[in-house]
Amino acid sequence: AVVSTQSTGLTQPCMIHYNYIGYLEDFENSFNFVHEKVFSDLQVNIEPKYTNSSTTSEVIAAYRAVPQALLDSVYSKYEDDFKIGGYSKDIDCIGKELTLTG
């Protein structure tokens, strides 16, 4: 069974001070940042197993095909996750460079 729960309901992220938040969309850079700061004495090499086969224009076209009412419903349910993760519900932001800070 697939369980769909807001991450805010599972972890109460606002109760914890985070020094860094990584993103799956940019896993390699997130991993490298944490590895350098915390585990620099460990020899770890990650190699990508999968590549993204969708172009930005294909992803935007797919989102545009979804009824706006459904997109609004999903956003409403996961609004806290969008805010905490720094995500936008604006389709035009897809494909823009993700800027990591830390």
C-alpha positions as CSV (number, residue, x, y, z in Angstrom):
1,A,0.0,0.0,0.0
2,V,1.2,3.5,-0.8
3,V,0.8,6.0,2.1
4,S,0.7,9.6,1.2
5,T,1.4,11.8,4.2
6,Q,2.8,15.3,4.4
7,S,6.4,15.3,5.5
8,T,5.5,17.9,8.1
9,G,3.1,15.5,9.7
10,L,5.8,12.8,9.9
11,T,8.8,14.7,11.2
12,Q,7.7,18.0,12.6
13,P,10.6,19.7,10.8
14,C,9.9,23.1,12.2
15,M,10.8,21.8,15.7
16,I,14.4,21.2,14.5
17,H,17.1,23.7,13.5
18,Y,18.7,22.4,10.3
19,N,22.1,23.5,9.1
20,Y,21.5,22.1,5.6
21,I,18.6,20.8,3.6
22,G,19.4,18.6,0.6
23,Y,17.2,18.0,-2.4
24,L,16.6,14.8,-4.3
25,E,16.5,16.8,-7.5
26,D,20.1,17.7,-6.9
27,F,21.2,14.6,-5.0
28,E,24.8,14.5,-6.1
29,N,25.5,18.0,-5.1
30,S,23.6,17.6,-1.8
31,F,25.5,14.4,-1.1
32,N,28.9,16.0,-1.9
33,F,28.2,19.0,0.4
34,V,27.3,16.8,3.4
35,H,30.1,14.4,2.7
36,E,32.6,17.2,2.6
37,K,31.3,18.8,5.8
38,V,30.7,15.7,7.9
39,F,32.3,12.6,6.4
40,S,35.4,14.0,4.6
41,D,37.5,11.2,6.2
42,L,35.5,8.5,4.4
43,Q,36.2,7.4,0.9
44,V,32.7,7.3,-0.7
45,N,32.1,7.3,-4.4
46,I,28.5,7.6,-5.7
47,E,27.9,6.9,-9.3
48,P,24.6,7.8,-11.0
49,K,22.6,4.8,-12.0
50,Y,19.8,6.6,-13.7
51,T,19.6,9.6,-15.9
52,N,16.7,11.9,-16.4
53,S,15.1,11.1,-19.7
54,S,12.6,13.9,-19.7
55,T,13.4,17.3,-21.1
56,T,12.3,20.5,-19.4
57,S,9.8,21.1,-22.1
58,E,8.3,17.6,-21.8
59,V,7.9,18.1,-18.0
60,I,6.2,21.5,-18.5
61,A,3.9,20.0,-21.1
62,A,2.9,17.2,-18.8
63,Y,2.1,19.6,-16.0
64,R,0.1,21.9,-18.3
65,A,-2.0,18.8,-19.2
66,V,-3.1,18.4,-15.6
67,P,-6.3,20.2,-14.7
68,Q,-5.6,23.3,-12.6
69,A,-8.1,22.2,-10.0
70,L,-6.1,19.0,-9.4
71,L,-2.8,20.9,-9.2
72,D,-4.4,23.3,-6.7
73,S,-5.7,20.4,-4.7
74,V,-2.3,18.7,-4.5
75,Y,-0.7,22.0,-3.6
76,S,-3.2,22.6,-0.9
77,K,-2.6,19.2,0.7
78,Y,1.2,19.6,0.5
79,E,1.5,23.4,1.0
80,D,3.7,23.1,4.1
81,D,6.1,20.7,2.2
82,F,6.2,23.2,-0.7
83,K,7.1,26.0,1.6
84,I,9.7,24.1,3.7
85,G,11.3,22.7,0.6
86,G,11.4,26.0,-1.1
87,Y,9.3,24.8,-4.1
88,S,7.0,26.8,-6.2
89,K,3.7,25.8,-7.7
90,D,4.5,28.0,-10.7
91,I,5.0,25.7,-13.7
92,D,7.3,28.3,-15.3
93,C,9.9,27.7,-12.6
94,I,10.5,24.1,-13.8
95,G,14.0,23.7,-15.2
96,K,15.4,26.8,-13.4
97,E,18.7,26.3,-11.6
98,L,18.4,25.0,-8.0
99,T,20.6,27.1,-5.8
100,L,21.9,25.3,-2.7
101,T,23.1,27.2,0.3
102,G,24.8,26.0,3.4
